[in-house]
Amino acid sequence: MRTLTADSGAQVATKVDFEDFVATRSTHLLRTAYLLTRDHALAEDLLQTALTRSWFAWSRIEGNPEPYVRKVLVNTYASWWRRRWNGEHATEELPDHGVADHASDTASSHDLWEALSRLPRRQRAVVVLRYFEDLSEAETADLLGCSRGTVKSQLSKAIAKLRLDPAVIAEGETR
């Protein structure tokens, strides 16, 4: 504990070392932060931010530093609240329902990847960029450094090869 005295020798203000203050009062302040945020991790972040801001002003705090730190804590929370981000909220049901995963779908997608791997590199790149990355013909041409006509011809050739590839032809289907 440090005390500052005026020239007359009278005690002007008592200042507690920052480390001592954090050691003795952080549990209480963390509880306050939790009551504000209702989330343990967010409360820890809030307290850490408030203590960091208070540390920079520590030499200017006179008297009991707890009201000052509490005010910084509440003001920081209010500024976070004004940003309109309230975190994630757990729900019982997921809002979007995915497609059921079937073993045959997995096998057919694996077959498609096998068929794609047999395409020449340029044709494979065009198929991936156009259909998997959903780029336009112009974007694909710019990315590959070729003309739009080249993209169209490479895509046409790739689709023709994929139609004939045994990996993607369904059982019992002949072409």
N, C-alpha and C positions, 0 to 999 in steps of 0.2 A: 504494500500500500504506500502511495506517495502522498505527501501533503505539500501544498504550496503555501508559503507564508509571505505576507507583505513585509515591507521594510520595518514596520513597527513590531513585527514578531507575532502579530495576531494571525490565527488561521483563517485564510480567505476561502479556500475551497479544498475539499478532499476529492482526489481522483484515484480511482481504483485502476490498477494495471489492467490492460485489455485482456490478457490471458487469464487473470484471476476472475474477471467479470464473466468471461465465456465459460470458464470451468464451473462457476457457481450458479449462473443464471440461465445457461443455454437450455436446460431441460424445461424450465418454466416457459421460456420464450418459444421453444419448439411446440409445446402444448398449445400456446396461443396461435402459432402459425398453423397447426393442424386444425384447430377449431375454425380458422378462417378458410382454409383450403379444403378440408375434409379428405385429404389425400396425404399419406405419409411421405412419399417421395417429393411431392410438390411442396409440402411443408418444410422439408429439409432444404430444398432449393431456396425457398423464400427466406428462411432464417439465415442461410449462408449469404445471400445477397444483402440482406439487411445488416448483418454483422460486417460485411465488407465495406458497405457504404459508411457505417458508423466508425470503422477503424480510421478512415481518412479524416474524419472530423474529431477524433478522440481527444486531441490536445485542446480543442475549443469547448468541450463539454464540461460544464461546471456543476458540481454537486453530484447527485445520484444520476448515473448514466442510463438507468433502466427506462425511465419515461422517454428519453430521447430515442433509444434503440427501439422501443415499442412503437413510437410514432413513425420511425423509418420503416418498420415492419408493416404497419398498416398502410402507409402511403405506397410502399412497393406493391403490396397486394392490390390496392386500388388501381394502380397503374396497370397491373397485369389484367385485372378484371375489365378495365376500359378497352383493352385490346380485343375483347370479345372471344378470346380463346378460353374455353372452359375444360379442355382436356377431352379424353375419350370417355364415353359412357358405355358400360357393359349392358348388354341386353340379353334376354333369355333366348330369343330367336335371332338368327342372322337375317338381315333384311333382304339379301339376295340369296337365292337358292341356286346352287351349281347344277350342272348336268351330271347325271349318274355316270359313274365310271364303270365301263364294262371291259372285260378281258379281251373281247373281240375288237373293241375300239383301240385298245392298246396295241394289239397285234397288227391291226391294219395301219395304225400310225407308224409303227416300227417298219412295216413293209414300205410305206411311203418314204421314210427316211432312207431306206436301202435303195429304193428306186432313184431318189434324188442324188444319192452318192454316186450312182452310175452315170449321171449326166456330166458332160464336159463342164469345166469350172465356170466358163462364161454363161452358159445356159442355166446352171444351178444358181449363179449370182442373180441373174435376171428373175428367175422364179421366186427366189427368196425375197428380193427387194420388192417385187410387184405384189406378191400374194401374202407373204408373211409380215413384211414391214409396211405394206399398204401404201407404197410410194406410187406416184403417177409415172407415166411414161417419161415425161420431161425430167422429173426428179431422178429417176433411175438412169436416164441417159447422162445427165450431169454428173452423177456420182461415179458412173463407170467410164466417163470420158468418151462417149460415143454418140451417134445420132439416134433420134427417136426411131428411125426406120430399122436400125440395127437391133434396138431393144425389141421391136415388134417381131422381127424375123427370128431372133434368138428365142423369144418366148414361144412362138409358133412351133419351132423345131423341138423345143423342150417338151411342150405339151403332147406333141405327136409321139415322141419317144416314151413319155410316161404312160400314154394310153396303151402302148404295146408291151410295156414292161410286165413280166410275169408276176412281179411282187405286188402289183396293184390291181391285177385282174382278179375279180372275185371268183371263188370256186364255182365250177359249173358254167362259167361265162366264157364264151369264145369270141375271139376277134379276128 
